[in-house]
Amino acid sequence: MQAQTSPISIRLPAELKARVQGLAVMRQRSTNALVVQAVTAFVEREEKREALRQECLAAHEHYQQTGLHVTQAEVKDWIALLRQGKQADAPKCHI
């Protein structure tokens, strides 16, 4: 069962359009299929980037409200232990 599709019109610079068409010929795929693949990859990447940004904003807001944090030195020391193959709990947040 195919997903529903709807048309969209985009304007590409002539050189980029030619490159996409050339790649489509080499890959024996339609230009549309390549554009859909490219847009899908872009949207997925940007959604992940936005989710990370929102997570960072929430973490910063939490820090501003509570003052809880872990220093860079504490994290580096913890990572060094892990790299040595030692079991170590993550550093505890503190004010």
GUVO-482165 format. One record per residue: residue number from 1; residue in three letters; x negated, y, z of N, C-alpha, C in turn. Coordinates in steps of 0.02 Angstrom, whole numbers, always signed. Each point is the difference from the previous one (the first is absolute). Layout:
BEGIN
<i: NUM; aa: ala; n_c1: X; n_c2: Y; n_c3: Z; ca_c1: X; ca_c2: Y; ca_c3: Z; c_c1: X; c_c2: Y; c_c3: Z>
...
END
This chain:
BEGIN
<i: 1; aa: met; n_c1: -41; n_c2: -59; n_c3: +0; ca_c1: +41; ca_c2: +59; ca_c3: +0; c_c1: -44; c_c2: +62; c_c3: +0>
<i: 2; aa: gln; n_c1: +9; n_c2: +44; n_c3: -48; ca_c1: -41; ca_c2: +60; ca_c3: -6; c_c1: +27; c_c2: +55; c_c3: +45>
<i: 3; aa: ala; n_c1: -46; n_c2: +40; n_c3: +26; ca_c1: +21; ca_c2: +58; ca_c3: +40; c_c1: +29; c_c2: +52; c_c3: -47>
<i: 4; aa: gln; n_c1: +46; n_c2: +39; n_c3: +27; ca_c1: +29; ca_c2: +53; ca_c3: -40; c_c1: -54; c_c2: +52; c_c3: -13>
<i: 5; aa: thr; n_c1: +1; n_c2: +27; n_c3: -59; ca_c1: -48; ca_c2: +52; ca_c3: -17; c_c1: +38; c_c2: +61; c_c3: -25>
<i: 6; aa: ser; n_c1: -32; n_c2: +56; n_c3: +4; ca_c1: +29; ca_c2: +60; ca_c3: -29; c_c1: -56; c_c2: +40; c_c3: -33>
<i: 7; aa: pro; n_c1: +16; n_c2: +32; n_c3: -55; ca_c1: -52; ca_c2: +35; ca_c3: -37; c_c1: -23; c_c2: +63; c_c3: +36>
<i: 8; aa: ile; n_c1: -63; n_c2: +17; n_c3: -14; ca_c1: -28; ca_c2: +63; ca_c3: +25; c_c1: -46; c_c2: +25; c_c3: -56>
<i: 9; aa: ser; n_c1: -2; n_c2: +64; n_c3: -7; ca_c1: -41; ca_c2: +30; ca_c3: -52; c_c1: -60; c_c2: +34; c_c3: +33>
<i: 10; aa: ile; n_c1: -59; n_c2: -15; n_c3: -25; ca_c1: -60; ca_c2: +33; ca_c3: +25; c_c1: -40; c_c2: +28; c_c3: -59>
<i: 11; aa: arg; n_c1: -35; n_c2: +52; n_c3: +12; ca_c1: -42; ca_c2: +30; ca_c3: -51; c_c1: -73; c_c2: -14; c_c3: +18>
<i: 12; aa: leu; n_c1: -33; n_c2: -36; n_c3: -45; ca_c1: -71; ca_c2: -16; ca_c3: +11; c_c1: -41; c_c2: +41; c_c3: -49>
<i: 13; aa: pro; n_c1: -59; n_c2: +20; n_c3: +21; ca_c1: -46; ca_c2: +29; ca_c3: -49; c_c1: -13; c_c2: -51; c_c3: -56>
<i: 14; aa: ala; n_c1: -8; n_c2: +25; n_c3: -60; ca_c1: -8; ca_c2: -45; ca_c3: -58; c_c1: -56; c_c2: -50; c_c3: +10>
<i: 15; aa: glu; n_c1: -56; n_c2: +22; n_c3: +28; ca_c1: -57; ca_c2: -45; ca_c3: +10; c_c1: +18; c_c2: -57; c_c3: +48>
<i: 16; aa: leu; n_c1: +35; n_c2: +17; n_c3: +55; ca_c1: +19; ca_c2: -52; ca_c3: +48; c_c1: +50; c_c2: -48; c_c3: -31>
<i: 17; aa: lys; n_c1: +47; n_c2: +26; n_c3: -38; ca_c1: +49; ca_c2: -42; ca_c3: -33; c_c1: -35; c_c2: -50; c_c3: -46>
<i: 18; aa: ala; n_c1: -49; n_c2: +24; n_c3: -38; ca_c1: -37; ca_c2: -44; ca_c3: -45; c_c1: -38; c_c2: -53; c_c3: +38>
<i: 19; aa: arg; n_c1: -28; n_c2: +19; n_c3: +58; ca_c1: -37; ca_c2: -48; ca_c3: +40; c_c1: +46; c_c2: -55; c_c3: +27>
<i: 20; aa: val; n_c1: +59; n_c2: +21; n_c3: +23; ca_c1: +49; ca_c2: -49; ca_c3: +26; c_c1: +22; c_c2: -47; c_c3: -56>
<i: 21; aa: gln; n_c1: +13; n_c2: +28; n_c3: -58; ca_c1: +21; ca_c2: -41; ca_c3: -57; c_c1: -55; c_c2: -48; c_c3: -21>
<i: 22; aa: gly; n_c1: -62; n_c2: +24; n_c3: +0; ca_c1: -56; ca_c2: -44; ca_c3: -17; c_c1: -8; c_c2: -57; c_c3: +49>
<i: 23; aa: leu; n_c1: +6; n_c2: +16; n_c3: +64; ca_c1: -5; ca_c2: -51; ca_c3: +51; c_c1: +57; c_c2: -50; c_c3: -6>
<i: 24; aa: ala; n_c1: +59; n_c2: +24; n_c3: -16; ca_c1: +58; ca_c2: -45; ca_c3: -8; c_c1: -13; c_c2: -49; c_c3: -57>
<i: 25; aa: val; n_c1: -29; n_c2: +23; n_c3: -55; ca_c1: -17; ca_c2: -44; ca_c3: -56; c_c1: -51; c_c2: -52; c_c3: +21>
<i: 26; aa: met; n_c1: -52; n_c2: +23; n_c3: +35; ca_c1: -53; ca_c2: -47; ca_c3: +22; c_c1: +27; c_c2: -52; c_c3: +49>
<i: 27; aa: arg; n_c1: +46; n_c2: +19; n_c3: +42; ca_c1: +28; ca_c2: -46; ca_c3: +49; c_c1: +60; c_c2: -38; c_c3: -26>
<i: 28; aa: gln; n_c1: +20; n_c2: +15; n_c3: -60; ca_c1: +59; ca_c2: -31; ca_c3: -31; c_c1: +62; c_c2: +8; c_c3: +45>
<i: 29; aa: arg; n_c1: +8; n_c2: +62; n_c3: +22; ca_c1: +58; ca_c2: +18; ca_c3: +42; c_c1: +30; c_c2: +64; c_c3: -29>
<i: 30; aa: ser; n_c1: +59; n_c2: +14; n_c3: +21; ca_c1: +32; ca_c2: +62; ca_c3: -24; c_c1: -28; c_c2: +60; c_c3: +38>
<i: 31; aa: thr; n_c1: +3; n_c2: +57; n_c3: -32; ca_c1: -20; ca_c2: +62; ca_c3: +33; c_c1: +43; c_c2: +10; c_c3: +62>
<i: 32; aa: asn; n_c1: +64; n_c2: -13; n_c3: -6; ca_c1: +45; ca_c2: +7; ca_c3: +56; c_c1: -22; c_c2: -43; c_c3: +59>
<i: 33; aa: ala; n_c1: -19; n_c2: -62; n_c3: -13; ca_c1: -21; ca_c2: -44; ca_c3: +54; c_c1: -61; c_c2: +27; c_c3: +37>
<i: 34; aa: leu; n_c1: -48; n_c2: +28; n_c3: -38; ca_c1: -59; ca_c2: +29; ca_c3: +32; c_c1: +17; c_c2: +62; c_c3: +41>
<i: 35; aa: val; n_c1: +45; n_c2: +42; n_c3: -26; ca_c1: +19; ca_c2: +60; ca_c3: +37; c_c1: +38; c_c2: -19; c_c3: +63>
<i: 36; aa: val; n_c1: +44; n_c2: -50; n_c3: -4; ca_c1: +36; ca_c2: -23; ca_c3: +60; c_c1: -49; c_c2: -27; c_c3: +51>
<i: 37; aa: gln; n_c1: -49; n_c2: -39; n_c3: -22; ca_c1: -51; ca_c2: -27; ca_c3: +45; c_c1: -39; c_c2: +56; c_c3: +33>
<i: 38; aa: ala; n_c1: -20; n_c2: +50; n_c3: -38; ca_c1: -38; ca_c2: +56; ca_c3: +27; c_c1: +41; c_c2: +41; c_c3: +50>
<i: 39; aa: val; n_c1: +62; n_c2: +14; n_c3: -16; ca_c1: +42; ca_c2: +39; ca_c3: +45; c_c1: +13; c_c2: -40; c_c3: +63>
<i: 40; aa: thr; n_c1: +12; n_c2: -65; n_c3: -6; ca_c1: +11; ca_c2: -42; ca_c3: +59; c_c1: -60; c_c2: +1; c_c3: +46>
<i: 41; aa: ala; n_c1: -60; n_c2: -8; n_c3: -28; ca_c1: -61; ca_c2: +1; ca_c3: +40; c_c1: -8; c_c2: +67; c_c3: +35>
<i: 42; aa: phe; n_c1: +14; n_c2: +55; n_c3: -36; ca_c1: -7; ca_c2: +66; ca_c3: +28; c_c1: +49; c_c2: +10; c_c3: +58>
<i: 43; aa: val; n_c1: +63; n_c2: -18; n_c3: -11; ca_c1: +51; ca_c2: +9; ca_c3: +52; c_c1: -16; c_c2: -42; c_c3: +61>
<i: 44; aa: glu; n_c1: -20; n_c2: -62; n_c3: -9; ca_c1: -17; ca_c2: -43; ca_c3: +57; c_c1: -59; c_c2: +29; c_c3: +40>
<i: 45; aa: arg; n_c1: -51; n_c2: +24; n_c3: -36; ca_c1: -58; ca_c2: +30; ca_c3: +34; c_c1: +20; c_c2: +63; c_c3: +38>
<i: 46; aa: glu; n_c1: +41; n_c2: +42; n_c3: -31; ca_c1: +20; ca_c2: +62; ca_c3: +33; c_c1: +47; c_c2: -12; c_c3: +58>
<i: 47; aa: glu; n_c1: +42; n_c2: -51; n_c3: -4; ca_c1: +43; ca_c2: -17; ca_c3: +56; c_c1: -42; c_c2: -23; c_c3: +60>
<i: 48; aa: lys; n_c1: -51; n_c2: -41; n_c3: -13; ca_c1: -45; ca_c2: -21; ca_c3: +54; c_c1: -37; c_c2: +59; c_c3: +30>
<i: 49; aa: arg; n_c1: -23; n_c2: +44; n_c3: -44; ca_c1: -36; ca_c2: +60; ca_c3: +24; c_c1: +46; c_c2: +43; c_c3: +43>
<i: 50; aa: glu; n_c1: +62; n_c2: +8; n_c3: -21; ca_c1: +47; ca_c2: +41; ca_c3: +39; c_c1: +17; c_c2: -33; c_c3: +66>
<i: 51; aa: ala; n_c1: +7; n_c2: -67; n_c3: +1; ca_c1: +13; ca_c2: -35; ca_c3: +62; c_c1: -58; c_c2: +9; c_c3: +49>
<i: 52; aa: leu; n_c1: -61; n_c2: -3; n_c3: -25; ca_c1: -59; ca_c2: +11; ca_c3: +42; c_c1: -1; c_c2: +71; c_c3: +26>
<i: 53; aa: arg; n_c1: +17; n_c2: +48; n_c3: -43; ca_c1: +1; ca_c2: +70; ca_c3: +21; c_c1: +51; c_c2: +10; c_c3: +55>
<i: 54; aa: gln; n_c1: +59; n_c2: -29; n_c3: -7; ca_c1: +52; ca_c2: +6; ca_c3: +51; c_c1: -22; c_c2: -32; c_c3: +65>
<i: 55; aa: glu; n_c1: -34; n_c2: -57; n_c3: -4; ca_c1: -26; ca_c2: -34; ca_c3: +59; c_c1: -52; c_c2: +44; c_c3: +35>
<i: 56; aa: cys; n_c1: -43; n_c2: +32; n_c3: -39; ca_c1: -51; ca_c2: +45; ca_c3: +29; c_c1: +33; c_c2: +60; c_c3: +34>
<i: 57; aa: leu; n_c1: +50; n_c2: +29; n_c3: -33; ca_c1: +35; ca_c2: +57; ca_c3: +30; c_c1: +33; c_c2: -20; c_c3: +65>
<i: 58; aa: ala; n_c1: +31; n_c2: -59; n_c3: +2; ca_c1: +33; ca_c2: -23; ca_c3: +61; c_c1: -52; c_c2: -12; c_c3: +55>
<i: 59; aa: ala; n_c1: -57; n_c2: -29; n_c3: -18; ca_c1: -53; ca_c2: -12; ca_c3: +49; c_c1: -27; c_c2: +66; c_c3: +28>
<i: 60; aa: his; n_c1: -8; n_c2: +48; n_c3: -43; ca_c1: -25; ca_c2: +66; ca_c3: +23; c_c1: +52; c_c2: +33; c_c3: +45>
<i: 61; aa: glu; n_c1: +63; n_c2: -5; n_c3: -17; ca_c1: +53; ca_c2: +27; ca_c3: +42; c_c1: +0; c_c2: -34; c_c3: +68>
<i: 62; aa: his; n_c1: -9; n_c2: -66; n_c3: +0; ca_c1: -3; ca_c2: -38; ca_c3: +63; c_c1: -59; c_c2: +24; c_c3: +42>
<i: 63; aa: tyr; n_c1: -57; n_c2: +10; n_c3: -32; ca_c1: -59; ca_c2: +24; ca_c3: +35; c_c1: +13; c_c2: +69; c_c3: +30>
<i: 64; aa: gln; n_c1: +31; n_c2: +44; n_c3: -39; ca_c1: +13; ca_c2: +68; ca_c3: +25; c_c1: +47; c_c2: -2; c_c3: +60>
<i: 65; aa: gln; n_c1: +47; n_c2: -47; n_c3: +0; ca_c1: +48; ca_c2: -4; ca_c3: +55; c_c1: -29; c_c2: -33; c_c3: +62>
<i: 66; aa: thr; n_c1: -44; n_c2: -49; n_c3: -9; ca_c1: -24; ca_c2: -40; ca_c3: +57; c_c1: -73; c_c2: +13; c_c3: +18>
<i: 67; aa: gly; n_c1: -39; n_c2: +20; n_c3: -48; ca_c1: -72; ca_c2: +9; ca_c3: +13; c_c1: -38; c_c2: -66; c_c3: -2>
<i: 68; aa: leu; n_c1: +35; n_c2: -56; n_c3: -10; ca_c1: -33; ca_c2: -65; ca_c3: -2; c_c1: -43; c_c2: -6; c_c3: -63>
<i: 69; aa: his; n_c1: -60; n_c2: -27; n_c3: +9; ca_c1: -46; ca_c2: -7; ca_c3: -57; c_c1: -54; c_c2: -51; c_c3: +15>
<i: 70; aa: val; n_c1: -37; n_c2: -17; n_c3: -51; ca_c1: -60; ca_c2: -41; ca_c3: +5; c_c1: -54; c_c2: +38; c_c3: -38>
<i: 71; aa: thr; n_c1: -60; n_c2: +5; n_c3: +29; ca_c1: -53; ca_c2: +37; ca_c3: -34; c_c1: -31; c_c2: -40; c_c3: -56>
<i: 72; aa: gln; n_c1: -33; n_c2: +35; n_c3: -45; ca_c1: -34; ca_c2: -34; ca_c3: -55; c_c1: -55; c_c2: -45; c_c3: +27>
<i: 73; aa: ala; n_c1: -35; n_c2: +22; n_c3: +51; ca_c1: -54; ca_c2: -41; ca_c3: +30; c_c1: +28; c_c2: -65; c_c3: +28>
<i: 74; aa: glu; n_c1: +58; n_c2: +4; n_c3: +32; ca_c1: +32; ca_c2: -60; ca_c3: +28; c_c1: +18; c_c2: -49; c_c3: -55>
<i: 75; aa: val; n_c1: +26; n_c2: +25; n_c3: -55; ca_c1: +19; ca_c2: -43; ca_c3: -56; c_c1: -62; c_c2: -30; c_c3: -32>
<i: 76; aa: lys; n_c1: -53; n_c2: +40; n_c3: -9; ca_c1: -62; ca_c2: -26; ca_c3: -29; c_c1: -30; c_c2: -56; c_c3: +43>
<i: 77; aa: asp; n_c1: +0; n_c2: +10; n_c3: +66; ca_c1: -25; ca_c2: -51; ca_c3: +45; c_c1: +40; c_c2: -65; c_c3: -5>
<i: 78; aa: trp; n_c1: +66; n_c2: +7; n_c3: -5; ca_c1: +45; ca_c2: -58; ca_c3: -6; c_c1: -13; c_c2: -37; c_c3: -65>
<i: 79; aa: ile; n_c1: -7; n_c2: +38; n_c3: -55; ca_c1: -13; ca_c2: -31; ca_c3: -65; c_c1: -67; c_c2: -36; c_c3: +0>
<i: 80; aa: ala; n_c1: -50; n_c2: +30; n_c3: +33; ca_c1: -66; ca_c2: -32; ca_c3: +4; c_c1: +5; c_c2: -68; c_c3: +35>
<i: 81; aa: leu; n_c1: +40; n_c2: -3; n_c3: +53; ca_c1: +10; ca_c2: -64; ca_c3: +34; c_c1: +33; c_c2: -52; c_c3: -46>
<i: 82; aa: leu; n_c1: +51; n_c2: +22; n_c3: -36; ca_c1: +34; ca_c2: -45; ca_c3: -46; c_c1: -47; c_c2: -25; c_c3: -54>
<i: 83; aa: arg; n_c1: -41; n_c2: +44; n_c3: -26; ca_c1: -49; ca_c2: -21; ca_c3: -52; c_c1: -50; c_c2: -51; c_c3: +26>
<i: 84; aa: gln; n_c1: -14; n_c2: +3; n_c3: +64; ca_c1: -45; ca_c2: -49; ca_c3: +31; c_c1: +35; c_c2: -66; c_c3: +13>
<i: 85; aa: gly; n_c1: +65; n_c2: -4; n_c3: -17; ca_c1: +38; ca_c2: -61; ca_c3: +10; c_c1: +27; c_c2: -8; c_c3: +70>
<i: 86; aa: lys; n_c1: -4; n_c2: +53; n_c3: +40; ca_c1: +24; ca_c2: -3; ca_c3: +68; c_c1: +74; c_c2: +17; c_c3: +3>
<i: 87; aa: gln; n_c1: +35; n_c2: -33; n_c3: +45; ca_c1: +70; ca_c2: +16; ca_c3: +11; c_c1: +2; c_c2: +64; c_c3: +42>
<i: 88; aa: ala; n_c1: +39; n_c2: +48; n_c3: -22; ca_c1: +5; ca_c2: +63; ca_c3: +37; c_c1: +68; c_c2: +30; c_c3: -11>
<i: 89; aa: asp; n_c1: +30; n_c2: +22; n_c3: +54; ca_c1: +64; ca_c2: +35; ca_c3: -6; c_c1: -12; c_c2: +70; c_c3: -27>
<i: 90; aa: ala; n_c1: +48; n_c2: +25; n_c3: -36; ca_c1: -4; ca_c2: +68; ca_c3: -25; c_c1: -5; c_c2: +48; c_c3: +59>
<i: 91; aa: pro; n_c1: -35; n_c2: +55; n_c3: -8; ca_c1: -5; ca_c2: +48; ca_c3: +55; c_c1: +69; c_c2: +26; c_c3: +20>
<i: 92; aa: lys; n_c1: +8; n_c2: +15; n_c3: +63; ca_c1: +64; ca_c2: +25; ca_c3: +27; c_c1: +4; c_c2: +76; c_c3: -12>
<i: 93; aa: cys; n_c1: +60; n_c2: +21; n_c3: -17; ca_c1: +12; ca_c2: +72; ca_c3: -7; c_c1: -4; c_c2: +33; c_c3: +68>
<i: 94; aa: his; n_c1: -25; n_c2: +61; n_c3: +0; ca_c1: -5; ca_c2: +38; ca_c3: +63; c_c1: +8; c_c2: +74; c_c3: -16>
<i: 95; aa: ile; n_c1: +4; n_c2: +39; n_c3: +53; ca_c1: +7; ca_c2: +72; ca_c3: -9; c_c1: -68; c_c2: +32; c_c3: +6>
END
